[in-house]
Every structure is written in C-alpha cells, then in structure tokens.
Amino acid sequence: MTAAAGAALFEDDASLRESLPGYAARAGQAEMAAAVGQAIDEGGRLVVEAGTGTGKTLAYLLPALASRRKVIVSTATRYLQSQLDEKDVPLAETVLGRRVRSTVLKGRANYLCLHRLNLTEASGDLYLAPKLRAVRDWAARTKTGDLGEFGDIGDGDALWPRITSTTDNCLGQECPLYDQCWVVAARREAQAADLVIVNHYLLFADLTLRESGFGEVLPGADAVVLDEAHKLPDIAGRFFGQALSGRQLADLVRDGVAELDTLGGDMPSARQALGDVGDAESAFAAALGTDSGSRSWEALDTPAIREAVAALQTALDTLKGLLEPAADRSDRLKALTRRCADLAARLTAVSAPETGQVSWLEKRGRGWIWHSTPLDVATPFARAIEAYPGAWVFTSATLAVNNDLDYFCHRLGLGEIERRVLPSPFDYENNALLYAPPRMPAPGTPDFDAAAIEEIRALVAAAEGGAFVLCTSYRAVAHYGEALTRAGFEPLIQGSAPRAALLEDFRADAGAVLVATSSFWEGVDVRGHALRLVIIDRLPFASPADPVLAARFTAMKEAGENPFMDYQLPQAVIALKQGVGRLIRDADDRGVLAICDPRLFTARYGPIVRKSLPPMPVTRDRNAACAFLDALSPA
C-alpha cells in the first residue's frame, strides 16, 4: 500500500465514516492528505498551513502509516507527543484496520539514569532521601524509565538533574549500567519502530549530532513530518549555536568531587581545582549583577566581567590539565575530563563568537546561560536536512502571512518546495466577530492601559466570563488581573497556579476569566461554550531590545533588507494567529475576538495583519460586540 492509497481514504471516505463516528468530510483535509501522500511516495518536500479544524494530524498520519515506510513525526511538546500516541495513532490504526509499531521517544532528561540514581543515593543527602526512596521503588516497576510515569517533573526540583543524564555527564558505553540504560532501550525501540514520535528539541539534537553517542534516529527514516512547524526557526537558533550555563559548571564540580572521593581522595590538587572552578563560576555570576533578563555580550563586556571570564577560563584549563594524566583511573574520571575540556571549549566559543553569530546571556535569579546564536539558521538547517534524503513535511495551523509562506520558507532555507495554504473549514463568517475598539490610544502611551481595561471590563461583563485575556507582557497580566479583581471579577491569573491547574479551573467554571501571556497563546484547546471571548491587548511584536533580534536587524539592514517588514511583522502575525486560534476550536464554537491595538487599522501594515486572520466580520462598535456576547452568555 502506498502513501497515496492512504490519502485516497479521504476521497472515498466510507471507511472513515465507519471507523470514526461523527466524521465529516473536509476538502482541505483531503487536499493535504493527497499532497502528503505524494511527498512521501516521491521523497519530496512539502510545506502546508492547515487552518484550525482541517484535521491535519489524520491527514498526515494515514498516508504515512499506509506507506509502510519508517516515519518520524516531530511535534512541539511532550504533551503533544502523548496526544499523538494515545489518541491520534489509535484512530489511524482503526481506519487502516491494522496495528502499527510505534513509539514515543523523548530527550534523555526524561529518563531515569540508574547509575546517577546510585551515585545520588550514595551521597547521603538527607533532604532528598524520601523522594529517592520513592524513585527507587518506582524504578523496580517501570518498563520504560520515563520519569513522566513517576509524576510531574517540576522545573527547579533539585532531584531531577541528579538522577537523569545529559550529553555532558553520560558515560555512554563506559557506564557500568549501560545494559540497563533506559535511554539506550528507548533508542533501540525507536530504531525498530515503524513510527517514531519525537519532539522538535530531540529532532534538532539528532540533526546536530548532539546525542550521537547512542546512535541516531534520523538516518533510518524514510519520511519526517514536522507538526507545529512554526516553532522550528527559533528552536533551530539554539541548537545550531553554542551554550554554557552555570548549572553545567556546578554539576561538573559536584560530580568531580564525588568521583575523587570514590577514588580515595588522593588527588588534592584536582580537588582544589574543582573548588576553584566553583569559585570562579560564583564570581562570574556575581559580576553579572542581580538583574534578570537577556543582554548582549557587548552590553556586559566590562573590565570586571572580562576579568571574571578570564578567571573561569583559567580555572577550567587548570582542572583539565590536572585530570588528563589521571583520566584512565576510572571511566567516570575519563568522562569528567572530557566534560571539562568541552566546557572550556564552549566558554571560548561563547566569549569569542564566530562571524555571523551573536553572543548573549540570559539570567534568571542566580542562574545564567551564555549563548552564541547564529543570526541565520537557514544555511545550517538546509545543510542538515540535505544529509537525510527522504520526504520532509512541514505543517502547522500558523505558517502563512497574508496567505504566503515565503517568510517561513526563507527562515529555514527551504528554497523550491511544494507549498499549500488550506483555510479552516469553520464558519467564521457566522460564528465569530472581530471587535476592534475605536479611538484607542497608541500602545505604550500613558492612556493605553486605562482604555484597554475599560474595554476588557465591558466585554467580560457582557460575556459573563468564558474569557481569555491574552497579554504581551507579564506586567500587563498583573495590571489587568488587578483591575478585573477590583471590578468584582475573580480572574485566574497566570503565575498564581501551575498552567494545567489554571486550565482545569477554567474549564470547570463557565464564568471563568483567565489573564495570561505567551504560554497560553498556543497549545491550549478549550472547546464549546466555556471559551466565548478572546481579548488580545496588543499585536505581539517581539522586543527589538532582544539581543538576538537586535543583532539580526543590524545584519539585515547591512544586507539592504527591511527588518520590520521582512522579519518583525511576519513573526508578529504568526504569533497573533496562534492567539486568535484559541477562540474557535470546533464547528459549533461561537465567540468574539477583541484586539485592543489600534494599529490593526491605523498602521500601514494593518491590512496585512487583517488579511492573515480568519475571515470573520469586523465591528468597531462595542455595543454590537456586547450584543453578540450577550446572546452567547450562560442561561
């Protein structure tokens, strides 16, 4: 059976109707499936924007699985990986009438490392002891080693980095528990599977050979489908660059001290050198100051910071020189020596970036990460995928700007490639209304927030809740949340509880109001009457103060390009489309989209933005928007 045969199931959809109760034919889904089938059968390349409700997941899964070729599907998050595995693949199997050998493959930080668990238990850390016992009990039962089974892996939990491996600290085949390694087992399962579901971060790790110690997944694939592809350009920038973090250095020091103690403590000079690395890292972190945020290296390049960098480089070089002669004493010491050399090389790379790269630091609390990021990811990405012949399919609900895919294709260097823009099948003309308040002050002016709050209060009151207020900054989240509270509402405010808990509370209350920023603009699916109003405060332009953007804009100007029209505006349009996409999630959904930013109509680029949105009626009359909402409010 060919991929085209799988796509043909959407033309003669009797099997779909029989297998999937309530299935309704969609022209866009059939067109996408046909294009995907052709790409897979011919080893071609395809970019397709499939509007919300197209059914893009089934449109690529049926041709892919029908082809009986090895296929990798990459998506944006672990949650979406699970959704594909637990919901979408079983649906496709039902339609095809056969089982498919599929597996979910995650990054190594998601799997328990038994060797590091042993080391952490041996450290005698009393604070971690209770949770360590629970992990050890679970380790005896698990069949996958996936820590997601154990429970939510919370950011900042001190235990997780102690019991998982990284490419820095993994011993590879020299590990005494290599035969019991869950990462190795997961990779072997992936190599044997017909369908491998990964996320973009793991895919790029494979593309850039960052995890080649366990063998690659990509060379065995006949087709790669990249869902949520709008995320790719930003992720690519991280992987095609270099990075060094304070946490990597702290881990090196901790692991080094533990290994020297295991060897008998007869290397005092090396132990002192490890302490010197820790002290140099602390001095560098202190020199960076207490302000959180992202800054360019040029802005930070002061004599005091340069001195701290030089001290850190010297400490790493000294440690490397002391470890190298003794590296053969143990596999762990050998691995520590390699780690030290790698971290020293990274420090050199980020502090003296190559032409075409920008050096910048992000600081959160005491922690820091120093990056060297390429200004152009198109060339390395195009070169990377050229190394893997076969079909490549890029898809998302938000790739086009004004129905054109040039911006996305240009950023990834895709060149001549088959392109499709498929509209949503939903009836926006009758089920949605775009409200753009008249006479709004310009964003950034003193009166904007007060005017936005007035609009938000009136609209939320008319809808009687069921609203998302999507903001472009955390400051706005706090400000608008406080204003709604003063007005007598009880808003759910991002940061007051975990994301999943906020969404659960929202879905449980028909009158709920959620005030949130970027992480709620996408990947959130609230269907039906629960969400009937989406308010967006401003067009989501990225800050030109971002060090990578600032350097990229300078390079574009030097090349005769227009940074705003060629980069900043298309990026904002795609982000806006993600936020807008929260409103109508099903054929029967109805609601109002309100955009408080006057530039939607006053700016010269306003028509480009409006033409990129779903085709819904527009009103500038608040009374008309409130009347639409009033008709939707709970009985």
Secondary structure, 3 states (H helix, E strand, C coil): CCHHHHHHCCCCCHHHHHHCCCCCCCHHHHHHHHHHHHHHHHCCEEEEEECCCCCHHHHHHHHHHHCCCCEEEEECCHHHHHHHHHHHHHHHHHHHCCCCCEEECCCHHHECCHHHHHHHHHCCCCCCHHHHHHHHHHHCCCCCCEHHHHCCCCCCCCCHHHHCCCCCCCCHHHCCCHHHCHHHHHHHHHHHCCEEEEEHHHHHHHHCCCCHHHCCCHHHCCEEEECCHHHHHHHHHHHCCEEEEHHHHHHHHHHHHHHHHHCCCCCHHHHHHHHHHHHHHHHHHHHCCCCCEEEEHHHHCCHHHHHHHHHHHHHHHHHHHHHHHHHHHCHHHHHHHHHHHHHHHHHHHHHCCCCCEEEEEEEECCEEEEEEEECCCHHHHHHHHHCCCCEEEEEECCCCECCECHHHHHHHCCCCCEEEEECCCCCHHHHEEEECCCCCCCCCCCCHHHHHHHHHHHHHHHHCCCEEEECCCHHHHHHHHHHHHHCCCCCEECCCCCHHHHHHHHHHCCCCEEEECHHHCCCCCCCHHHCCEEEECCCCCCCCCCHHHHHHHHHHHHCCCCHHHHHHHHHHHHHHHHHHCCCCCCCCCCEEEEECCCHHHHCCCHHHHHHCCCCCCEECCHHHHHHHHHCCCCC
